[in-house]
Every structure is written in C-alpha cells, then in structure tokens.
Amino acid sequence: MATPRGETGRLPSTVVVLGVVSLLTDISSDMSFPLLPAFLAARLPAQAPVLLGLMEGVADLISALIKYQSGVWADRARRLKPMVLLGYGLSSLMRPLMAFVTLAWHPVVIRALDRVGKGLRSSPRDALIAHSVSPDARGQAFGFHRGMDHAGAAVGSLAAMALVAVGLRVEQVFFVAAVPGLPRARPPADL
C-alpha cells in the first residue's frame, strides 16, 4: 500500500498512475463510443435502433451488478491490483473487436464485455485510491482521478472527430482507439 500524501500536498504515485490509466482508457473508449450509432446504422441498418438500446441497457446492467460484486471481492481480497488490471485489460481488448461486427448480437456482447471490465475495476480501483491517501486528502485524490477520467472522455471524442475528418473509416478508428488502452510500462509496486 502506498504511503499517504505527505505534508507537500503531492498525491502518491498510486493515485497519479490510476489517474493516467483512467485518462488513457477514456481516450480509448470515447474514440469508439460516439461513432457506434452511425457505424451500426451503416453496418446493420435494420437492427441499429433496437441494438443501441439493447446494447446500452445490457451494458449498464452488467456493469452495475459487477461493480457491486467486485466491491465485495475487493473487501475480501489481499491484493487489489490484479482485479484492477484485469478490468482495464478486458475493456481495452474488447473495443477494437467492434470493427468486426457482422451480426446483431456481436455489438451487444462486445459492449457487455467492455462493461464487465469497467465493473471489475471500479470498486477495487476506488479502494486503492482511498487507501493510498490520508482521510483529509481523499477529496483531492478522487477529484484528480475524476478529472483525468473526464479529460480522457473529451480528448477521445475530439480525437475520433479528427481521425474521421482526415479520412479514416470508423473501423480504422476502432483500431487506433486500442492504442491508448495498450499496456504501459510496469505500474509502481505499491499499486
């Protein structure tokens, strides 16, 4: 476990690394997600409206249920890092698969598995952040993390728009979107 924030007001490396990972993951996610309605309308025109509602409903339900269960597991686990890495990894692996959608059930399963990853990582990640700082610094730590998360969403949407504007097909953007989510250098040992 990381040493809580000291007198300098600096956040521990665990919080910074998790914030950067969240930034990169949201860049990846939001390079893909805004393009899905148009992509599905072109790829599966007859089913697209129903698919979008079904896809998001199933994804949100699965994420909510798994967040609860991963919180139970996080309270019992000796190490939280493997759950966090599994969650981020699963989400990152799923996103480029959307380029291969040919049947109506494909986007539902891919999006659901992406959200399984979100559900797996959220509670243990939040526990890591909470344990990494003293109680009087938790607002700053969670604020930093949420700020990085939202910055990633903004950058991802803008990147997708720019890539489509320069002529990339949506399928190509899905592949480019996988790059920010690729594994990076080894995280700190205290993560």
C-alpha angles and dihedrals in degrees: 000000000000124000109258119252112291133217092284093072092234118141118241119257091252091062093044094048092048089049092052091046089051091049092052094043092052092047087055094045096046093048086063109029100063090052096053099087094054092039093052092044089056097039100039105014099169095050101034100099094048092040093056093053094042093045095052095040093052092042094051093046093050093046093051094048094046093046089059093046093045088053089056090048092046091055090054100038124100091206125035099182096081092055091048093048092047091051095049091042095051092050092048093050094050102053100070090049088074087078089069097054112137104146130054095245094053098078091044092055095041094049091044091053090047088055092046085063091050091049093049095050104039103074098039090045091052090048090052091051093047092049093047097064137044116260092257091058100047094097091054092046095049091041090054091049094048090046091054090046093053093043088056091052091053094045092046094053092047091047091051091050091049093048093050090045091056091052108267116146117238091251089056091050089054089057094046088049089063091065099075090049095052116117113272134202115312113292119238115284091242092061 
